[in-house]
Amino acid sequence: MVLCGGCFSPSAEVQDAYAHMTPPDSQPNTNRRLGFVLGLVQIFLLLMAVRAASDLGFDRPGATPHQSRSMVVAQNGMVATSQPLAVQAGLEMLQAGGNAVDAAIAANAMLGVVEPMSCGIGGDLFVLYWDAETQQLYGLNASGRAPRNISLDVFTAQQLTTIPLNGPLSWSVPGCVDGWEELRSRFGTKPLAELLAPAIHYAEEGFPVSEIIASHWVDAQVSLAVYPDSAATWLPGDRPPAVGEVFRNPNLAASFKLIAEQGPDAFYRGPIAEQIVAFSEANGGYFSLEDFGEHRSEWVEPVSTNYRGYDVWELPPNGQGIAVLQMLNILEAYDIAAMGHNSPDYLHLLVEAKKLAFADRARYYADPAFADVPTERLISGDYADVQRRRIDPNVAAVDVPAGDPLMDTADTVYLSVVDGEGNCCSLIQSNFHGFGSKMTPGTLGFTLQNRGALFSLDPAHLNCLAPGKRPFHTIIPAMVTKDGKPWLCFGVMGGDMQPQGQVQVLINMIDFGMNVQAAGDAARIRHDGSASPNGDPATEGGGMIVCESGISAETIAALVERGHKPAETPSPGGHGGYQGIMIHPEFGTLFGGTDPRKDGCAAGY
């Protein structure tokens, strides 16, 4: 395709796609004719960015010539995450005799320094942990709760029907630091001071900002500039740091030092909590010292389903992990391998299964301490049979609730660690949106999350805001076991994309036989337009699909013919960020994959 200013001419590839599209008169109903006409315009715009997956400019030797890089193969331990300095911090802990928990905490702390828009101690944390000694899987929900002084009356008085994304009304208590301590005290081997030392060093001395992270910094510039403390912390010289520019955060280093010296009490019952609460009182927030002093993480039982002989594990709500299990249950009845990778038949079923799972997500996913969430029923095979009958193999469903546009821009970090003893840590941590609420309390060096924006303000909704309640959460770590042993420790960051991305990676590996790197490299599809647990209204017409450029023009045209509506513009970076470590069932060696959509890597020794 040739682009010239505001004009373009279609390539032969694009023209061929149109030639294979069914004309409107041959379609059976008005909706499909309308979908065809809209799709004709939208696909033309979309294909400006579409390139064949093989047109990458290189041909690697081996079985996967267009894979972005080789799998990382190691024996004694491995870390995979979205920034190399965080991988290095985790490996240092492993090589110093630490285990997977030690490495995960060190890597997560470093990510709070080098990728501050995505995570940090102002956010929440979730973990799935395989303990090699007990041969058991453990789940940790380290998400925080709404302030006890807030209520629906606060929003009614301000005539608000949704919770603002930025500012103090979106706050919930950060759970990250308490989550670290729960992990460390139960399974770790090293003191917190040692685990935080690499992050303290780089916060004080500075680090060169990497490419994707620099672009996210630019995206948040205008919002950060609204708040003086945030501008002073994150916009030195009144601008975001450039790629390769060294950025220092001495305020964050000081906060880490307090936590290293005093433990989590510094954050929840000491000087950090005091400064956050004072900042809240001065800026219209509702935090109290009791909110922090009473915060507790919760160990929970992971839940699973079996997909073609593999047990896929997730955490139960208030997160969205069971959406992965619901989708897999629906899809298992189909011969996906015979359909072909990223074929119209497969992608149609994938999107339709997603719509069904997300409709349930909108209605049922909430804090189980406040709501009766029917988790077992939702992930049962019998329920999947009922749901599957709602799918038309030839026509996209349009009468479905809408997706949440808030989740398309969520920023999160995911890290996977496996040590030489076989312990596996699948950890995900987030501020929700880039730099969370955009508010940095005083001189603490981190922003407070805006997870509270995912509450509903509808009193009848299961996910309705209430004092001391945990909001619906998007971040979901994952684990796969085979014959009772860990096989894959993985996750896909990216808000609403997370369940969709996890399912596509698993199907790439299990149905299409891809290795752990190729499964993450492969082009992904995202569906927007399903209902949201925060009560947002439905998008009319069944939402839209957003395809990466590796999905062919012919496939997109076939999906449009079935009634799917492609997005008008491409969405670079909107298809998640995958990291995964596979444990070879025969050799016991580790195979690492990392997402080329992020700055990170996998590394082992």
C-alpha positions as CSV (number, residue, x, y, z in Angstrom):
1,M,0.0,0.0,0.0
2,V,1.3,3.5,-0.9
3,L,0.6,6.4,1.4
4,C,0.9,10.0,0.3
5,G,-0.2,12.8,2.6
6,G,-3.9,12.3,3.1
7,C,-4.2,9.9,0.1
8,F,-3.5,6.3,-0.4
9,S,-3.8,3.6,-3.1
10,P,-4.6,0.0,-2.2
11,S,-2.1,-2.7,-2.9
12,A,-3.0,-5.8,-4.9
13,E,-3.3,-7.6,-1.5
14,V,-6.1,-5.2,-0.5
15,Q,-7.8,-5.3,-3.8
16,D,-7.9,-9.0,-3.6
17,A,-9.5,-8.8,-0.2
18,Y,-12.4,-6.8,-1.6
19,A,-12.8,-9.2,-4.5
20,H,-13.4,-12.0,-2.0
21,M,-16.0,-10.1,0.0
22,T,-19.6,-11.1,-0.4
23,P,-21.7,-8.3,-2.0
24,P,-24.5,-6.8,0.1
25,D,-27.3,-8.3,-2.0
26,S,-26.2,-11.8,-1.3
27,Q,-26.4,-11.3,2.5
28,P,-29.5,-12.6,4.3
29,N,-30.4,-9.6,6.4
30,T,-30.2,-5.9,6.8
31,N,-27.7,-6.1,9.7
32,R,-25.2,-8.0,7.6
33,R,-25.7,-5.6,4.6
34,L,-25.1,-2.6,6.9
35,G,-22.1,-4.4,8.4
36,F,-20.7,-5.0,4.9
37,V,-21.1,-1.3,4.0
38,L,-19.5,-0.1,7.2
39,G,-16.8,-2.7,7.0
40,L,-16.0,-1.7,3.4
41,V,-15.1,1.7,4.6
42,Q,-13.5,0.7,7.9
43,I,-11.4,-2.1,6.4
44,F,-10.0,0.2,3.8
45,L,-8.7,2.5,6.6
46,L,-7.6,-0.4,8.7
47,L,-5.6,-2.0,5.9
48,M,-3.4,1.0,5.6
49,A,-1.5,-0.5,8.5
50,V,-1.9,-4.2,7.6
51,R,1.2,-6.1,6.5
52,A,1.6,-9.8,5.9
53,A,3.2,-11.6,8.9
54,S,6.0,-12.9,6.7
55,D,7.0,-9.4,5.5
56,L,9.3,-8.7,8.5
57,G,12.5,-8.1,6.6
58,F,14.3,-11.2,7.9
59,D,14.4,-15.0,7.7
60,R,15.7,-16.7,10.8
61,P,17.1,-20.3,10.5
62,G,15.0,-22.9,12.2
63,A,11.4,-24.0,12.4
64,T,10.0,-20.5,13.0
65,P,11.7,-18.2,10.5
66,H,9.6,-15.1,11.3
67,Q,9.7,-15.4,15.1
68,S,11.0,-12.2,16.7
69,R,13.8,-14.0,18.5
70,S,14.8,-17.4,19.9
71,M,13.3,-18.8,23.1
72,V,15.6,-18.2,26.0
73,V,16.7,-21.6,27.4
74,A,18.2,-22.0,30.8
75,Q,18.5,-24.6,33.6
76,N,18.9,-22.9,37.0
77,G,16.4,-20.1,37.0
78,M,14.7,-17.6,34.8
79,V,12.9,-14.2,34.9
80,A,10.7,-12.7,32.2
81,T,9.2,-9.2,32.4
82,S,8.7,-5.9,30.5
83,Q,12.0,-4.1,31.3
84,P,15.6,-5.6,31.2
85,L,16.8,-3.9,34.5
86,A,13.9,-5.6,36.3
87,V,14.9,-8.9,34.8
88,Q,18.4,-8.3,35.9
89,A,17.3,-7.5,39.5
90,G,15.4,-10.7,39.7
91,L,18.3,-12.8,38.3
92,E,20.6,-11.2,40.8
93,M,18.4,-12.5,43.6
94,L,18.3,-16.0,42.1
95,Q,22.0,-16.1,41.7
96,A,22.5,-14.9,45.2
97,G,20.6,-17.9,46.5
98,G,17.1,-16.5,46.6
99,N,14.0,-18.2,45.3
100,A,11.3,-17.3,42.9
101,V,9.5,-15.1,45.5
102,D,12.7,-13.2,46.3
103,A,13.3,-12.6,42.6
104,A,9.7,-11.6,41.9
105,I,9.7,-8.9,44.6
106,A,13.0,-7.5,43.5
107,A,11.9,-7.4,39.9
108,N,8.6,-5.8,40.8
109,A,10.2,-3.1,42.9
110,M,12.5,-2.3,40.0
111,L,9.6,-2.1,37.6
112,G,8.1,0.6,39.9
113,V,11.3,2.6,39.3
114,V,11.8,2.0,35.5
115,E,8.2,1.7,34.4
116,P,6.4,4.0,36.9
117,M,3.3,4.6,34.7
118,S,2.4,0.9,34.8
119,C,3.0,-0.1,38.4
120,G,4.4,0.8,41.8
121,I,3.7,0.8,45.5
122,G,0.7,3.0,44.9
123,G,-1.0,0.0,43.2
124,D,-2.3,-3.5,43.8
125,L,-0.9,-7.0,43.3
126,F,-2.1,-10.5,42.5
127,V,0.0,-13.7,42.5
128,L,-0.2,-17.4,41.7
129,Y,2.6,-19.3,43.3
130,W,3.7,-22.9,42.9
131,D,5.6,-24.2,45.9
132,A,7.9,-27.0,44.9
133,E,8.2,-28.3,48.5
134,T,4.5,-28.8,49.1
135,Q,3.7,-29.4,45.4
136,Q,0.8,-27.0,45.7
137,L,-0.5,-23.9,44.0
138,Y,-1.3,-20.8,46.2
139,G,-3.2,-17.6,45.3
140,L,-2.7,-14.2,46.8
141,N,-5.2,-11.3,46.4
142,A,-3.3,-8.2,47.4
143,S,-5.9,-5.7,46.2
144,G,-7.0,-2.7,48.3
145,R,-10.4,-1.5,49.4
146,A,-12.4,1.7,49.1
147,P,-12.0,4.3,51.8
148,R,-14.4,3.7,54.7
149,N,-15.4,7.4,54.6
150,I,-16.6,7.3,51.0
151,S,-20.1,6.5,49.9
152,L,-22.5,6.8,47.0
153,D,-23.7,10.1,48.6
154,V,-20.4,11.7,47.7
155,F,-21.0,11.2,44.0
156,T,-24.7,12.0,44.1
157,A,-23.8,15.4,45.8
158,Q,-21.5,16.1,42.9
159,Q,-24.0,14.9,40.3
160,L,-21.6,12.2,39.0
161,T,-22.9,9.1,37.4
162,T,-19.4,7.5,37.0
163,I,-16.2,7.7,39.0
164,P,-13.7,10.1,37.4
165,L,-10.5,8.4,36.1
166,N,-8.2,11.0,37.6
167,G,-8.1,12.5,41.0
168,P,-8.9,11.4,44.6
169,L,-12.3,9.9,44.0
170,S,-10.7,7.0,42.1
171,W,-8.4,5.9,45.0
172,S,-8.5,2.6,46.8
173,V,-5.9,1.5,49.3
174,P,-2.7,0.3,47.6
175,G,-2.1,-3.4,48.3
176,C,1.3,-3.9,46.8
177,V,3.6,-3.6,49.8
178,D,1.5,-5.8,52.0
179,G,1.4,-8.3,49.2
180,W,5.2,-8.3,49.0
181,E,5.4,-9.0,52.8
182,E,2.8,-11.8,52.6
183,L,4.8,-13.5,49.9
184,R,8.1,-12.9,51.5
185,S,7.1,-14.0,55.0
186,R,5.5,-17.2,53.8
187,F,7.7,-18.3,51.0
188,G,10.7,-16.0,50.6
189,T,14.2,-16.4,52.0
190,K,15.7,-12.9,52.0
191,P,15.1,-9.7,54.0
192,L,13.1,-6.9,52.4
193,A,16.1,-4.6,52.6
194,E,18.1,-6.9,50.3
195,L,15.2,-7.3,47.8
196,L,14.7,-3.5,47.5
197,A,18.4,-2.7,47.2
198,P,18.6,-2.8,43.4
199,A,15.5,-0.6,43.0
200,I,16.9,1.9,45.6
201,H,20.1,2.1,43.6
202,Y,18.5,2.9,40.3
203,A,16.0,5.3,41.8
204,E,18.9,7.3,43.3
205,E,21.4,7.0,40.6
206,G,19.0,7.0,37.7
207,F,18.3,4.8,34.7
208,P,18.1,5.4,30.9
209,V,14.4,5.4,29.8
210,S,13.6,2.7,27.4
211,E,11.6,3.0,24.1
212,I,8.0,1.9,24.8
213,I,8.1,3.3,28.3
214,A,9.1,6.7,27.0
215,S,6.1,6.7,24.7
216,H,3.8,5.9,27.6
217,W,5.3,8.8,29.5
218,V,4.5,11.2,26.7
219,D,0.9,9.9,26.6
220,A,0.5,10.9,30.3
221,Q,2.2,14.3,30.1
222,V,-0.9,16.5,29.9
223,S,-2.6,14.8,32.8
224,L,0.4,14.8,35.0
225,A,1.0,18.5,34.5
226,V,-2.4,19.2,36.1
227,Y,-1.1,18.2,39.6
228,P,2.0,20.1,40.9
229,D,3.5,17.2,42.9
230,S,3.2,14.9,39.9
231,A,4.7,17.4,37.6
232,A,7.6,17.9,39.9
233,T,8.2,14.2,40.2
234,W,7.6,13.0,36.7
235,L,8.2,15.9,34.3
236,P,11.7,17.3,35.1
237,G,12.2,20.4,33.0
238,D,8.4,20.4,32.4
239,R,8.6,17.5,30.0
240,P,8.8,13.7,30.0
241,P,12.2,12.1,29.7
242,A,13.3,11.1,26.2
243,V,14.4,7.6,25.1
244,G,17.9,7.1,26.6
245,E,17.7,10.0,29.0
246,V,18.6,9.2,32.5
247,F,15.8,9.7,35.0
248,R,16.2,9.8,38.7
249,N,13.6,9.5,41.5
250,P,15.2,10.2,44.8
251,N,11.8,10.6,46.5
252,L,10.9,7.0,45.6
253,A,14.3,5.8,46.8
254,A,13.6,7.5,50.2
255,S,10.2,5.7,50.4
256,F,11.8,2.3,49.6
257,K,14.4,3.0,52.3
258,L,11.7,3.5,54.8
259,I,10.0,0.3,53.8
260,A,13.4,-1.6,53.9
261,E,14.1,-0.3,57.4
262,Q,10.7,-0.5,59.0
263,G,8.9,-3.1,56.9
264,P,5.3,-2.7,55.6
265,D,4.4,-0.8,58.8
266,A,6.2,2.2,57.3
267,F,3.6,2.1,54.5
268,Y,0.5,1.2,56.4
269,R,1.0,2.5,59.9
270,G,4.0,4.9,59.7
271,P,5.3,7.9,57.9
272,I,4.2,6.9,54.3
273,A,0.6,6.3,55.4
274,E,0.6,9.6,57.4
275,Q,1.8,11.6,54.3
276,I,-0.7,9.9,52.0
277,V,-3.6,10.7,54.5
278,A,-2.4,14.3,54.9
279,F,-2.3,14.7,51.2
280,S,-5.7,13.1,50.9
281,E,-7.2,15.6,53.4
282,A,-5.6,18.5,51.6
283,N,-6.9,17.4,48.1
284,G,-10.5,16.3,48.6
285,G,-9.8,12.6,49.2
286,Y,-11.4,10.2,51.7
287,F,-8.4,8.2,53.0
288,S,-8.0,7.8,56.8
289,L,-5.2,6.2,58.8
290,E,-7.7,3.4,59.7
291,D,-8.0,2.5,56.0
292,F,-4.3,1.8,55.9
293,G,-3.9,0.3,59.3
294,E,-6.7,-2.2,58.7
295,H,-5.6,-3.2,55.2
296,R,-5.0,-7.0,54.8
297,S,-4.2,-9.1,51.8
298,E,-6.0,-12.4,51.4
299,W,-4.8,-15.9,50.5
300,V,-7.4,-17.5,48.2
301,E,-8.0,-20.8,46.5
302,P,-7.1,-20.7,42.8
303,V,-9.7,-22.0,40.4
304,S,-9.2,-24.0,37.2
305,T,-10.6,-25.7,34.1
306,N,-9.1,-28.4,32.0
307,Y,-8.4,-27.5,28.4
308,R,-7.3,-30.5,26.2
309,G,-5.5,-32.1,29.1
310,Y,-3.9,-29.0,30.5
311,D,-5.2,-27.5,33.8
312,V,-5.4,-23.7,33.5
313,W,-5.4,-21.8,36.8
314,E,-6.7,-18.4,37.7
315,L,-7.6,-16.4,40.7
316,P,-11.4,-16.0,41.6
317,P,-13.1,-12.6,41.6
318,N,-12.8,-9.7,42.3
319,G,-10.6,-10.2,39.3
320,Q,-11.5,-11.3,35.8
321,G,-9.4,-14.4,35.6
322,I,-12.4,-16.8,35.3
323,A,-13.3,-15.1,32.0
324,V,-10.3,-17.0,30.6
325,L,-11.7,-20.3,31.9
326,Q,-15.2,-19.5,30.6
327,M,-13.8,-18.8,27.1
328,L,-11.7,-22.0,27.1
329,N,-14.6,-24.1,28.2
330,I,-16.7,-22.8,25.3
331,L,-13.9,-23.2,22.7
332,E,-12.8,-26.7,23.7
333,A,-15.7,-28.4,21.9
334,Y,-14.4,-27.1,18.5
335,D,-11.6,-28.5,16.4
336,I,-9.7,-25.3,16.4
337,A,-6.4,-26.8,15.1
338,A,-8.2,-28.0,11.9
339,M,-9.6,-24.4,11.3
340,G,-6.1,-23.0,11.0
341,H,-4.3,-20.3,13.0
342,N,-6.0,-16.9,12.8
343,S,-8.5,-18.2,10.3
344,P,-11.9,-16.6,10.0
345,D,-13.6,-19.6,11.6
346,Y,-11.3,-19.6,14.6
347,L,-11.3,-15.9,15.2
348,H,-15.1,-15.7,14.8
349,L,-15.6,-18.3,17.5
350,L,-13.0,-16.7,19.7
351,V,-14.7,-13.3,19.6
352,E,-18.2,-14.8,20.2
353,A,-16.9,-16.8,23.2
354,K,-15.4,-13.6,24.5
355,K,-18.7,-11.7,24.2
356,L,-20.5,-14.4,26.2
357,A,-17.9,-14.5,29.0
358,F,-17.7,-10.8,29.2
359,A,-21.4,-10.4,29.5
360,D,-21.2,-12.6,32.6
361,R,-18.2,-10.6,33.8
362,A,-20.3,-7.5,33.7
363,R,-23.1,-9.0,35.8
364,Y,-21.4,-11.3,38.3
365,Y,-17.7,-10.3,38.9
366,A,-17.3,-8.4,42.1
367,D,-15.8,-8.6,45.6
368,P,-17.1,-12.0,47.0
369,A,-17.0,-10.5,50.5
370,F,-19.9,-8.3,49.4
371,A,-21.6,-10.3,46.7
372,D,-22.6,-13.9,46.0
373,V,-20.5,-14.6,42.9
374,P,-21.4,-17.9,41.3
375,T,-17.9,-18.8,40.3
376,E,-18.2,-22.6,40.2
377,R,-21.3,-22.4,38.0
378,L,-19.7,-19.9,35.7
379,I,-16.6,-22.1,35.0
380,S,-18.5,-25.4,34.8
381,G,-18.7,-27.5,31.7
382,D,-22.4,-27.7,31.8
383,Y,-22.7,-24.0,31.8
384,A,-20.3,-23.8,28.8
385,D,-22.6,-26.2,26.9
386,V,-25.5,-23.8,27.4
387,Q,-23.4,-20.8,26.4
388,R,-22.0,-22.5,23.3
389,R,-25.5,-23.0,21.9
390,R,-25.9,-19.3,21.7
391,I,-23.1,-19.0,19.1
392,D,-24.0,-18.8,15.4
393,P,-21.0,-20.1,13.5
394,N,-21.7,-17.8,10.6
395,V,-23.1,-14.6,12.1
396,A,-21.6,-12.2,14.7
397,A,-23.9,-11.5,17.7
398,V,-25.0,-7.9,18.0
399,D,-27.3,-8.0,20.9
400,V,-24.6,-8.0,23.6
401,P,-23.7,-5.6,26.4
402,A,-20.9,-3.1,25.7
403,G,-17.3,-3.2,26.7
404,D,-15.6,-0.8,29.0
405,P,-13.5,1.8,27.2
406,L,-11.6,2.5,30.4
407,M,-9.8,-0.9,30.1
408,D,-8.4,-0.3,26.6
409,T,-5.7,2.0,28.0
410,A,-4.9,0.2,31.2
411,D,-1.2,0.0,32.2
412,T,0.1,-3.0,34.1
413,V,3.3,-5.0,34.5
414,Y,3.5,-8.8,34.6
415,L,6.5,-10.9,35.6
416,S,7.2,-14.6,35.6
417,V,9.9,-16.3,37.7
418,V,10.9,-19.9,37.9
419,D,13.8,-20.9,40.1
420,G,16.1,-24.0,40.1
421,E,14.0,-25.8,42.7
422,G,10.9,-25.6,40.6
423,N,9.1,-22.8,42.5
424,C,7.1,-20.7,40.1
425,C,5.8,-17.1,40.7
426,S,3.3,-15.6,38.3
427,L,2.9,-12.0,39.5
428,I,1.0,-9.1,38.1
429,Q,0.9,-5.5,39.5
430,S,-0.6,-2.3,38.3
431,N,-1.7,1.3,38.9
432,F,-4.6,0.6,36.4
433,H,-4.3,3.6,34.0
434,G,-0.9,5.1,33.2
435,F,0.3,6.8,36.4
436,G,-3.0,5.7,38.0
437,S,-5.0,8.6,39.4
438,K,-2.2,10.9,38.1
439,M,-1.8,12.2,41.7
440,T,1.6,11.9,43.5
441,P,1.3,12.4,47.3
442,G,3.8,15.0,48.3
443,T,7.4,13.8,48.1
444,L,6.8,10.1,48.2
445,G,7.8,9.5,44.6
446,F,4.9,7.3,43.4
447,T,1.4,7.8,42.2
448,L,-1.8,6.4,43.7
449,Q,-3.8,4.0,41.7
450,N,-7.2,4.7,40.2
451,R,-8.7,1.2,40.6
452,G,-11.8,2.7,42.3
453,A,-12.9,4.0,38.9
454,L,-14.0,0.4,38.1
455,F,-16.7,0.5,40.8
456,S,-20.3,0.9,39.6
457,L,-22.4,3.7,41.1
458,D,-25.6,1.7,40.5
459,P,-26.9,0.6,44.0
460,A,-28.3,-2.6,42.4
461,H,-25.1,-3.7,40.9
462,L,-23.0,-6.4,42.5
463,N,-19.9,-4.2,41.9
464,C,-21.4,-1.1,43.4
465,L,-19.0,1.1,45.4
466,A,-19.2,0.6,49.2
467,P,-16.9,1.5,52.1
468,G,-14.2,-1.1,52.6
469,K,-15.1,-3.0,49.4
470,R,-12.6,-4.1,46.7
471,P,-13.4,-3.0,43.2
472,F,-13.6,-5.2,40.1
473,H,-10.0,-5.9,38.9
474,T,-8.6,-6.5,35.5
475,I,-5.1,-7.9,36.4
476,I,-4.9,-11.7,36.3
477,P,-1.8,-13.9,36.7
478,A,-2.0,-17.3,35.2
479,M,-0.5,-20.8,35.6
480,V,-0.9,-24.0,33.7
481,T,-0.2,-27.5,35.1
482,K,0.1,-30.8,33.2
483,D,-0.3,-34.1,35.0
484,G,-0.1,-32.2,38.3
485,K,3.2,-30.4,37.5
486,P,3.7,-26.8,36.5
487,W,4.0,-26.4,32.7
488,L,3.6,-22.7,32.0
489,C,3.9,-19.7,34.2
490,F,2.5,-16.8,32.2
491,G,0.4,-13.7,31.9
492,V,-0.7,-11.0,29.4
493,M,-1.0,-7.5,30.7
494,G,-3.4,-5.0,29.2
495,G,-6.7,-4.4,30.9
496,D,-9.6,-5.7,28.9
497,M,-7.2,-7.5,26.6
498,Q,-5.9,-9.8,29.4
499,P,-8.4,-12.7,29.2
500,Q,-8.4,-12.4,25.4
501,G,-4.6,-12.5,25.2
502,Q,-4.2,-15.4,27.6
503,V,-6.7,-17.5,25.6
504,Q,-4.9,-16.7,22.3
505,V,-1.5,-17.5,23.7
506,L,-2.7,-20.8,25.2
507,I,-4.5,-21.8,21.9
508,N,-1.3,-20.9,20.0
509,M,0.7,-23.4,22.2
510,I,-1.8,-26.2,22.8
511,D,-3.8,-26.2,19.5
512,F,-1.3,-24.9,17.1
513,G,1.9,-26.3,18.6
514,M,3.8,-23.0,18.9
515,N,6.7,-22.6,21.2
516,V,6.6,-20.2,24.1
517,Q,8.1,-17.3,22.1
518,A,6.2,-17.7,18.9
519,A,2.9,-18.0,20.8
520,G,3.5,-14.5,22.1
521,D,4.8,-13.1,18.8
522,A,1.7,-14.2,16.8
523,A,-0.7,-11.5,15.7
524,R,-3.6,-11.0,18.1
525,I,-7.2,-9.8,17.8
526,R,-9.0,-7.8,20.4
527,H,-12.8,-7.4,20.7
528,D,-14.1,-4.2,22.3
529,G,-17.8,-3.8,23.1
530,S,-18.6,-6.1,25.9
531,A,-20.3,-5.0,29.1
532,S,-18.3,-3.7,32.0
533,P,-18.7,-4.4,35.7
534,N,-18.6,-0.6,36.3
535,G,-22.1,-0.4,34.7
536,D,-21.1,1.4,31.5
537,P,-23.9,1.2,28.8
538,A,-23.6,-1.2,25.9
539,T,-22.1,-0.4,22.6
540,E,-24.7,-0.8,19.9
541,G,-24.1,-3.4,17.2
542,G,-22.0,-5.9,19.1
543,G,-18.8,-3.8,19.4
544,M,-15.8,-4.0,17.1
545,I,-12.7,-6.0,16.4
546,V,-9.2,-4.6,16.5
547,C,-6.7,-6.7,14.5
548,E,-2.9,-6.6,14.5
549,S,-1.2,-6.3,11.1
550,G,-0.3,-9.9,11.0
551,I,-3.9,-10.9,10.5
552,S,-4.5,-11.1,6.8
553,A,-6.7,-8.8,4.7
554,E,-8.6,-11.9,3.5
555,T,-9.4,-13.0,7.1
556,I,-10.6,-9.5,8.1
557,A,-12.8,-9.4,5.0
558,A,-14.3,-12.7,5.9
559,L,-15.0,-11.5,9.5
560,V,-16.7,-8.4,8.2
561,E,-18.9,-10.6,6.0
562,R,-20.1,-12.4,9.1
563,G,-21.0,-9.1,10.7
564,H,-17.9,-8.1,12.7
565,K,-17.0,-4.5,12.6
566,P,-13.3,-3.6,12.4
567,A,-12.0,-0.5,14.2
568,E,-11.6,2.5,12.0
569,T,-7.9,3.0,13.1
570,P,-5.2,0.6,14.2
571,S,-4.4,0.3,17.9
572,P,-0.6,-0.1,18.3
573,G,0.1,-1.3,21.8
574,G,-3.5,-2.3,22.5
575,H,-3.0,-6.0,22.3
576,G,-1.3,-6.7,25.6
577,G,2.1,-7.6,26.8
578,Y,2.9,-11.3,27.3
579,Q,5.6,-12.9,29.3
580,G,5.9,-16.7,29.8
581,I,8.2,-19.4,31.1
582,M,7.5,-23.0,30.1
583,I,9.0,-25.9,32.1
584,H,10.0,-28.7,29.8
585,P,8.1,-31.8,31.0
586,E,11.0,-34.2,30.2
587,F,14.2,-32.2,30.6
588,G,13.1,-29.9,33.4
589,T,14.8,-27.0,31.6
590,L,13.2,-23.6,31.3
591,F,12.0,-22.0,28.0
592,G,11.3,-18.3,28.2
593,G,9.3,-16.0,25.9
594,T,8.8,-12.2,26.0
595,D,6.5,-9.9,24.1
596,P,8.1,-7.8,21.3
597,R,5.3,-5.3,22.0
598,K,7.2,-4.3,25.2
599,D,10.7,-3.2,26.2
600,G,11.5,-6.4,28.2
601,C,13.2,-9.7,27.9
602,A,13.5,-13.2,29.3
603,A,16.8,-14.2,30.8
604,G,18.1,-17.2,32.8
605,Y,21.3,-18.9,33.9
